Every structure is written in structure tokens, then in C-alpha cells.
Amino acid sequence: MPVHVRFTPQLRRFLEAPPAEVEGATPREALEQVFDQNPRLRAYLLDEQGVLRKHVALFVGGELARGADALDRPLEPGQDLDVMQALSGG
């Protein structure tokens, strides 16, 4: 069963990022398949070391994934992976 990758409308304003159903045991593996279809998206979401950029929030199964292992935590088949542009400021 594939993982469901979704991007928020705010992110889609800047780049083409349609929802995708891909295989992957981790968010990194799932996103790599999305990047194969849309290479520009990689540079927007990940820095040069392959880490999520500060302005990107990742939710795995509705739970915010934080920390250095956010991209490498296990995914369950059929789980949702939501990617959004994080908001900051006050």
C-alpha cells in the first residue's frame, strides 16, 4: 500500500507539487520518489546536506516530525505524509 504525499496550497503557489502516492519506508524514501518527478522541489524542501529547510514542516500520520531524524522515521503503508511551508514571525 502506497504512502500518500500531500503538499499544502501555500507551497503549491511557488512550485508544482501535486499529491502523490509513492512507496517508501521513510519520509526520505517517499520524497525521493517525488523528487524524481519534480527535481526543483528538492532544493526548496531540503538544504545541501539533505536536511529539511527551516521553513518546511513535515507531518507523518498527522504528527509533526521534528529533529534530525524527521526524514528517517518509519512510515507505515497507507500513511499520510504532509509537507507544508512553516510560518514564522510574530
Sequence and secondary structure as in RCSB ss.txt:
>XXXX:A:sequence
MPVHVRFTPQLRRFLEAPPAEVEGATPREALEQVFDQNPRLRAYLLDEQGVLRKHVALFVGGELARGADALDRPL
EPGQDLDVMQALSGG
>XXXX:A:secstr
  EEEEE HHHHTTS    EEE  SSHHHHHHHHHHH HHHHHHHB TTS B TTEEEEETTEEE STTGGGS  
 TT EEEEEE     
